[in-house]
């Protein structure tokens, strides 16, 4: 099994495109990944600072409403609230539209897939109207800059993102013997959420070499991590447990809570052999198969250990192993991958995405994603989206895919390609002949294109 250009775009990218050639080889894929992030420049997504600015505006509007004493001041307060709501809606629709346009038009599909993978690995979702739409900004700020960097740096970045601290209630955690707790005895609520998810989901894995004592000690060390709407991330030393704390046999902190001790602990956990094994398996499962070859997992894990988590090197290890290029397409596309690859195959351009029409965005993208099982605001659990194929191909979710395939292409662009030509472009040089025959026999172009998109051959990668 060796490199295949079409598999490179289908399995490790965003799908085949009629206008963008697939990569020539693995080296080109890695060079593009290490090169300029052109898609984010062309189709920008706001970063965390925009979320904080909107949160400040929302808070100011609420305060204005509470202070209003005249009809004029109350009307001004209502206008301020409506303005903030419109800005939040604009941010949400732009982020969704530009995320899909990146997939449709990028020459570097691997980057988009990796950003989605790591954003899911470090899942964080918001509570409340604004924070529910903060996930794209979180990925843009904490994940995207690090996909070719160091795993430890990415771990640090997500641990200090307001959305992650908000999602897991880390900003409410107080060291039991911290200065604040000594003054106010009611503030002694140690929160273990972030520590537990870090060890169980982000690094060592559920079967990793840690126990409840390690979780609690890490939770004590992490006290002090917080945020506010003006600065974003802050470290509150008065809330920090003074230490020392012992995690996986290593002691951090000596009588004074310090951010440097947290950094040291995260760096050690990030480069632990169990982290290498956990991350390697997740990458192999996500990109290749629910049951990947053990040789592939071992190869990725070894590269992770040898490079202390150099993510470009780890990604290259995934791509260079023969098992990554197995002929069978075993993984079912997640809804966002299915729709994204369909938009790419349809040669969608910015004018086709109705981001200025909330109703059309709801009908064509938001609701279909939800019906297929992938709410656009993020997973409902810190575990992220499921990987197993059977989670995505239930009767109801499959019906939603078929409905979208048959109706959305014509709604997005009225002039559709010849179905047989579309099948060759979307499925590659050797598409299943039954799909070709069905597309050729379709009564309309919309029906023929829908048949191709609904086919098992297009649903897998």
Secondary structure, 3 states (H helix, E strand, C coil): CCCCHHHHHHHCCCCCCCCCCCCCCHHHHHHHHHCCCHHHHHCCCCCHHHHHHHHHHHHHHHHHHHHCCCHHHHHHHHHHHHHHHHHHHHHHHHHHHHHHHHHHHCCCHHHHHHHHHHHHHCCCCCCCCCHHHCHHHHHHHHHHHHCCCEHHHHHHHHHCCHHHHHHCCHHHCCCCCCHHHHHCCCCCCCCCHHHHHHHHHHCCCCCCCCCHHHHHHHHHHHCCEEEECCCEEEECHHHCCCEEEEECCEEEEECCCCHHHHHHHHHHHHCCHHHHHHHHHHHHHHHCCCCCCHHHHHHHHHHHHHHCCEHHHHHHHHHHCHHHHCCCCCCECCHHHHHHHHHHHCCCCHHHCCCCCHHHHHHHHHHHHHHHCCCCCCCCCCCCCCCCHHHCCCHHHHHHHHHHHHHHHHHHCCCCCCHHHHHHHHHCCCCCHHHHHHHHHCCCHHHHHHHHHHCHHHHEC
